[in-house]
Amino acid sequence: MKLTIKSDILREGLNKILTVVDKKNSRPILTNCLITSEIPGKLTLIASDLEVSAKIYVDADIQSGGSFCISSKSFFDILRELPNDNVEISVDSEENYLKLSCKKINYSLLITNSEEYPQLTFENDTNKFQLRTKEIVNIISKTSHAISTDETRLYLNGIYLQLIDEKLRAVAIDGHRLALLETTEYLGDCQGLTDGIIIPRKGVNELKKIAEAYPDKEITLSVDDSFLYIKAEEEYFLSIRLIAREYPKYQTVIPSKTAFELNVDKSSFYDAIKRIRILSNEKTNGIKVTFTENSLEISANHPSLGQAKESVSTNYSGENMEIGFNAKYLMDTISVFDDGDIKLEFNNELSPVVVKAENLPDFLGIVMPLKL
């Protein structure tokens, strides 16, 4: 194999797929990336941990084809230090060495036979639909804060995507809060999502990365029983293994009706929580929100630091009530909303608190109360 490629093009391409590599993988071959010349004029870079796989095509002048595996980290570290100039790469497969030269810089790098690398699939012809990248970023940024980090409840470690009433619904829940967003901004056949799929956290992060790399473009997604496949601009591909579990009945957490509601300015409420949180218990992040007529008071009491409280104006006219919250969970939910009024709806001190906004009608947030 012999080729010439711009160092910045190779570096940028490798950087896009590098986060897929699991540095602690028990299979040494998976700490490598696979580099091959399957398309004329293009170099193919592939990385995988068998749960998430990424492939990207980059422009190169290929004099003779071939393929090899090389340590992802050391190869990228070298590329990062090279000047922006032509890089010449030649592979002697018999000696298992790659020779790399750029200006007066020369490296001889150990490589591994590409036949040891697992066979991967990046496309599926059924259940194809399209989403704009800005919509993908919107879905993830509005819901990912509620993905659970509890490894014992694997089915909560991702975003649940389901087609309901011709709307694409994304849900994340961790037992303390829920985030739900609906969109009709898709094209194509989403019937493969009727029963719903769970996209794991790592897959969500890679999906966001691919969407941010192609701002305001349309990308193609397809799904089968085990994987979600993503294709951007015929050059960047992802394959994400879905979590093969049933998602919990999240609808039971959403109150069908609420007795009390109030509007409050999002920024004022958020900033007050942020200030009062400083004196909350480090383990629970516990704060108390007291609802009285036209006002809510946020307070915290730290046994070794002191007390803090702050009042924020609202239009509340219901019963006087005191609800405990984890300040971080409440802030995560509020931060999703744009500036302006947000609405809080609840029934009592122990019931879920629903957070909505008129300027974000397709989103619903829920924060569970905290016993203080």
C-alpha positions as CSV (number, residue, x, y, z in Angstrom):
1,M,0.0,0.0,0.0
2,K,1.3,3.4,-1.0
3,L,-0.4,6.8,-0.7
4,T,0.0,10.6,-0.2
5,I,-2.4,12.6,2.0
6,K,-2.5,16.0,3.6
7,S,-1.7,15.7,7.3
8,D,-4.6,17.9,8.4
9,I,-7.1,15.9,6.4
10,L,-5.9,12.6,8.0
11,R,-5.7,14.2,11.4
12,E,-9.3,15.6,11.2
13,G,-10.7,12.3,9.9
14,L,-9.0,10.3,12.6
15,N,-10.1,12.7,15.3
16,K,-13.8,12.2,14.3
17,I,-13.7,8.5,14.9
18,L,-11.1,8.3,17.8
19,T,-13.7,8.7,20.6
20,V,-15.2,5.3,19.6
21,V,-12.0,3.5,20.6
22,D,-12.2,1.9,24.1
23,K,-8.7,2.3,25.5
24,K,-9.3,-0.4,28.1
25,N,-10.8,-3.0,25.6
26,S,-9.9,-6.6,26.5
27,R,-9.3,-7.2,22.7
28,P,-6.1,-5.5,21.8
29,I,-7.1,-5.3,18.1
30,L,-9.9,-2.9,19.1
31,T,-7.4,-0.3,20.4
32,N,-6.4,-0.1,16.7
33,C,-8.1,1.6,13.9
34,L,-8.4,-0.1,10.5
35,I,-7.2,1.9,7.5
36,T,-8.0,0.7,4.0
37,S,-8.4,1.9,0.4
38,E,-11.8,0.5,-0.6
39,I,-12.8,3.5,-2.8
40,P,-10.6,5.1,-5.5
41,G,-9.2,8.4,-4.3
42,K,-10.4,7.9,-0.7
43,L,-8.8,6.5,2.4
44,T,-11.2,4.6,4.7
45,L,-10.7,5.0,8.5
46,I,-12.6,2.7,10.8
47,A,-12.8,2.4,14.6
48,S,-15.0,0.3,16.9
49,D,-15.5,-1.1,20.3
50,L,-18.2,-3.5,18.9
51,E,-20.9,-1.4,20.6
52,V,-20.3,1.7,18.6
53,S,-18.4,1.7,15.3
54,A,-17.4,4.7,13.1
55,K,-16.2,4.9,9.5
56,I,-15.1,8.0,7.6
57,Y,-13.7,8.5,4.0
58,V,-11.0,11.1,3.5
59,D,-9.4,12.3,0.3
60,A,-6.0,10.8,-0.6
61,D,-3.8,10.1,-3.6
62,I,-3.6,6.3,-3.5
63,Q,-0.8,4.9,-5.7
64,S,-1.4,1.3,-4.6
65,G,-4.2,-0.2,-2.4
66,G,-4.2,-2.3,0.7
67,S,-5.2,-2.2,4.4
68,F,-3.6,-2.3,7.8
69,C,-4.4,-1.8,11.5
70,I,-2.4,0.7,13.7
71,S,-2.6,1.9,17.3
72,S,-5.2,4.6,17.2
73,K,-3.7,6.7,20.0
74,S,0.0,6.7,18.9
75,F,-0.9,7.3,15.3
76,F,-3.1,10.3,16.2
77,D,-0.4,11.6,18.6
78,I,2.1,11.6,15.8
79,L,-0.3,13.3,13.3
80,R,-1.1,16.0,15.9
81,E,2.6,17.0,15.9
82,L,3.2,16.9,12.2
83,P,3.2,20.2,10.2
84,N,0.3,20.8,7.7
85,D,1.9,19.3,4.7
86,N,1.9,16.1,2.5
87,V,2.3,12.9,4.4
88,E,3.7,9.9,2.4
89,I,2.7,6.5,3.7
90,S,3.9,3.1,2.5
91,V,3.2,-0.3,4.0
92,D,5.5,-3.3,3.8
93,S,3.0,-6.1,4.7
94,E,5.7,-8.7,4.9
95,E,7.6,-6.8,7.6
96,N,4.5,-5.5,9.4
97,Y,5.9,-1.9,9.2
98,L,4.4,1.4,8.1
99,K,6.8,4.0,6.8
100,L,5.5,7.6,7.3
101,S,7.4,10.7,6.1
102,C,6.5,14.4,6.2
103,K,9.1,16.9,5.1
104,K,12.2,15.7,6.9
105,I,10.3,13.7,9.5
106,N,10.3,9.9,9.3
107,Y,8.6,7.2,11.3
108,S,8.6,3.4,11.1
109,L,5.5,2.2,12.9
110,L,4.5,-1.3,13.8
111,I,1.2,-2.4,12.3
112,T,-1.2,-5.4,12.6
113,N,-2.7,-7.5,9.9
114,S,-6.1,-6.1,8.9
115,E,-7.6,-9.6,8.7
116,E,-7.7,-9.7,12.6
117,Y,-10.1,-6.7,12.7
118,P,-13.8,-7.7,13.1
119,Q,-16.2,-7.5,10.2
120,L,-18.5,-4.5,10.7
121,T,-21.8,-3.4,9.0
122,F,-22.5,0.3,8.5
123,E,-25.7,0.4,6.4
124,N,-29.2,-1.1,6.4
125,D,-31.7,-0.8,3.6
126,T,-34.9,-1.0,5.7
127,N,-36.7,1.5,8.0
128,K,-34.8,4.5,6.6
129,F,-35.7,8.0,7.6
130,Q,-34.0,11.4,7.6
131,L,-33.4,14.0,10.3
132,R,-31.8,17.4,10.0
133,T,-28.7,17.6,12.1
134,K,-30.0,20.6,14.1
135,E,-33.0,18.5,15.1
136,I,-30.7,15.7,16.3
137,V,-28.7,18.2,18.4
138,N,-31.9,19.6,19.8
139,I,-33.3,16.2,20.8
140,I,-30.0,15.2,22.5
141,S,-29.4,18.6,24.3
142,K,-33.0,18.6,25.6
143,T,-33.1,15.1,26.9
144,S,-29.6,13.7,27.6
145,H,-29.3,15.2,31.1
146,A,-31.8,12.7,32.3
147,I,-30.0,9.6,31.1
148,S,-29.2,7.3,34.1
149,T,-25.6,6.5,35.1
150,D,-26.7,3.5,37.1
151,E,-25.0,0.5,35.5
152,T,-27.4,-1.9,37.3
153,R,-30.3,-0.5,35.3
154,L,-29.0,-0.8,31.8
155,Y,-32.3,0.0,30.2
156,L,-32.2,3.5,31.6
157,N,-28.6,4.2,30.3
158,G,-29.8,5.8,27.0
159,I,-32.4,7.8,25.1
160,Y,-35.6,6.0,24.2
161,L,-36.8,6.9,20.7
162,Q,-40.3,5.9,19.6
163,L,-42.8,6.8,16.9
164,I,-46.1,7.8,18.5
165,D,-49.1,9.3,16.6
166,E,-46.8,10.2,13.7
167,K,-44.4,12.1,16.1
168,L,-40.9,11.0,16.9
169,R,-40.7,11.0,20.7
170,A,-37.4,11.0,22.7
171,V,-37.4,10.1,26.4
172,A,-34.8,9.9,29.1
173,I,-35.5,9.0,32.7
174,D,-33.2,8.1,35.6
175,G,-35.7,7.6,38.4
176,H,-35.3,11.2,39.7
177,R,-36.2,13.1,36.6
178,L,-37.7,12.7,33.1
179,A,-37.2,14.6,29.9
180,L,-39.5,14.1,26.9
181,L,-39.3,15.9,23.5
182,E,-41.5,15.3,20.5
183,T,-40.8,16.3,16.9
184,T,-42.5,15.9,13.5
185,E,-39.3,17.2,11.7
186,Y,-38.4,13.9,10.0
187,L,-38.8,12.4,6.5
188,G,-39.2,8.8,5.4
189,D,-40.3,5.6,7.1
190,C,-40.1,5.6,10.9
191,Q,-42.2,2.4,11.3
192,G,-39.2,0.6,12.6
193,L,-39.5,2.8,15.7
194,T,-43.1,1.9,16.5
195,D,-41.9,-0.4,19.3
196,G,-39.2,2.0,20.3
197,I,-35.4,1.7,20.5
198,I,-32.9,2.6,23.3
199,I,-29.8,4.4,22.1
200,P,-27.0,3.9,24.7
201,R,-25.2,6.9,26.2
202,K,-22.0,6.4,24.2
203,G,-24.0,6.1,21.0
204,V,-25.9,9.3,21.9
205,N,-22.6,11.2,22.3
206,E,-21.3,9.9,18.9
207,L,-24.6,10.8,17.3
208,K,-24.4,14.3,18.6
209,K,-20.8,14.5,17.4
210,I,-21.7,13.5,13.8
211,A,-24.6,16.0,13.9
212,E,-22.4,18.9,15.0
213,A,-19.8,18.0,12.3
214,Y,-22.4,18.6,9.6
215,P,-24.4,21.7,10.8
216,D,-27.9,22.1,9.2
217,K,-27.6,19.0,6.9
218,E,-29.9,16.1,6.5
219,I,-28.6,12.7,7.6
220,T,-30.0,9.3,7.0
221,L,-30.8,6.9,9.8
222,S,-32.0,3.3,9.6
223,V,-32.7,0.6,12.2
224,D,-32.8,-3.2,12.5
225,D,-33.3,-5.5,15.5
226,S,-29.9,-4.7,17.0
227,F,-28.4,-1.6,15.5
228,L,-29.0,2.0,14.6
229,Y,-27.1,3.1,11.4
230,I,-26.3,6.7,10.6
231,K,-25.0,8.1,7.3
232,A,-23.8,11.7,6.8
233,E,-22.9,13.1,3.3
234,E,-21.9,9.7,2.0
235,E,-18.6,10.0,4.0
236,Y,-19.2,9.6,7.7
237,F,-21.0,6.5,9.0
238,L,-22.0,5.2,12.5
239,S,-23.3,1.9,13.7
240,I,-24.7,1.9,17.3
241,R,-25.7,-1.3,19.1
242,L,-29.1,-0.7,20.7
243,I,-29.8,-1.6,24.3
244,A,-31.8,-4.9,24.0
245,R,-34.1,-4.3,26.9
246,E,-37.7,-3.1,27.4
247,Y,-38.0,0.5,28.3
248,P,-40.0,1.2,31.5
249,K,-43.6,2.5,31.4
250,Y,-42.4,6.1,31.7
251,Q,-46.0,7.4,31.1
252,T,-47.0,6.4,34.6
253,V,-44.7,9.1,36.0
254,I,-46.5,11.9,34.1
255,P,-49.5,13.2,36.1
256,S,-52.7,13.1,34.1
257,K,-53.9,16.2,35.9
258,T,-52.4,18.6,38.5
259,A,-54.1,20.7,41.2
260,F,-51.6,23.6,41.4
261,E,-49.6,25.6,38.9
262,L,-47.5,28.8,38.7
263,N,-45.4,30.7,36.2
264,V,-41.9,31.9,37.1
265,D,-39.2,33.7,35.2
266,K,-36.7,31.0,34.1
267,S,-33.5,33.0,34.6
268,S,-34.5,34.4,38.0
269,F,-35.5,30.9,39.3
270,Y,-32.4,29.2,37.9
271,D,-30.0,31.8,39.3
272,A,-31.6,31.7,42.7
273,I,-31.3,27.9,42.9
274,K,-27.6,28.2,41.8
275,R,-26.9,30.7,44.6
276,I,-28.8,28.8,47.4
277,R,-27.3,25.5,46.3
278,I,-23.9,26.6,47.6
279,L,-25.2,25.9,51.2
280,S,-27.0,22.6,50.4
281,N,-25.8,19.2,51.6
282,E,-23.0,17.9,49.3
283,K,-24.4,14.4,49.1
284,T,-28.1,15.2,48.4
285,N,-27.9,18.7,46.9
286,G,-31.1,19.3,48.9
287,I,-32.9,22.6,48.7
288,K,-36.4,23.5,49.9
289,V,-38.9,25.4,47.8
290,T,-41.7,27.0,49.7
291,F,-44.7,28.1,47.7
292,T,-46.8,31.0,49.1
293,E,-49.1,33.6,47.4
294,N,-47.3,35.3,44.5
295,S,-43.9,34.1,45.8
296,L,-41.6,31.1,46.1
297,E,-38.8,30.9,48.5
298,I,-35.7,28.8,47.9
299,S,-33.7,27.8,51.0
300,A,-30.9,25.5,52.1
301,N,-29.5,24.6,55.5
302,H,-26.0,23.3,55.8
303,P,-25.1,22.0,59.3
304,S,-21.5,23.2,59.2
305,L,-21.7,26.1,56.8
306,G,-24.9,28.0,57.6
307,Q,-28.2,28.9,55.9
308,A,-29.4,30.7,52.8
309,K,-32.7,31.7,51.3
310,E,-34.0,33.8,48.4
311,S,-37.5,34.8,47.2
312,V,-38.6,34.9,43.6
313,S,-41.9,36.5,42.4
314,T,-44.5,34.2,40.8
315,N,-48.3,34.2,40.1
316,Y,-49.0,31.3,42.6
317,S,-52.4,31.4,44.3
318,G,-52.8,27.9,45.7
319,E,-52.2,26.3,49.1
320,N,-49.0,27.1,51.0
321,M,-46.6,24.2,50.3
322,E,-43.0,23.1,50.9
323,I,-41.3,20.8,48.4
324,G,-37.7,19.4,48.7
325,F,-35.6,19.1,45.5
326,N,-32.2,17.9,44.4
327,A,-30.9,21.3,43.2
328,K,-28.8,19.8,40.4
329,Y,-31.7,17.9,39.0
330,L,-33.9,20.9,39.1
331,M,-31.2,23.1,37.4
332,D,-30.6,20.5,34.7
333,T,-34.3,20.5,33.8
334,I,-34.7,24.3,33.9
335,S,-31.5,24.9,31.8
336,V,-33.2,23.2,28.9
337,F,-35.7,26.1,28.5
338,D,-35.1,29.4,26.7
339,D,-35.4,32.7,28.6
340,G,-38.9,33.7,29.6
341,D,-41.6,32.2,31.8
342,I,-41.7,28.5,32.7
343,K,-44.6,26.7,34.3
344,L,-44.5,24.4,37.3
345,E,-47.4,22.0,37.8
346,F,-47.8,19.7,40.9
347,N,-50.4,18.1,43.2
348,N,-48.7,17.9,46.6
349,E,-45.3,17.8,48.4
350,L,-44.7,14.2,47.3
351,S,-45.9,14.2,43.7
352,P,-43.8,14.7,40.5
353,V,-43.3,18.4,39.5
354,V,-44.0,19.0,35.8
355,V,-41.9,21.8,34.1
356,K,-43.2,23.2,30.8
357,A,-43.0,26.4,28.8
358,E,-45.2,28.0,26.1
359,N,-42.2,28.8,24.0
360,L,-41.2,25.1,24.1
361,P,-44.5,23.3,23.6
362,D,-43.0,20.0,22.5
363,F,-40.9,19.5,25.6
364,L,-41.9,18.2,29.1
365,G,-39.6,17.9,32.1
366,I,-40.4,16.2,35.4
367,V,-38.4,16.4,38.6
368,M,-39.2,14.1,41.5
369,P,-39.4,15.7,45.0
370,L,-36.7,15.0,47.6
371,K,-37.5,14.1,51.2
372,L,-35.4,16.4,53.4
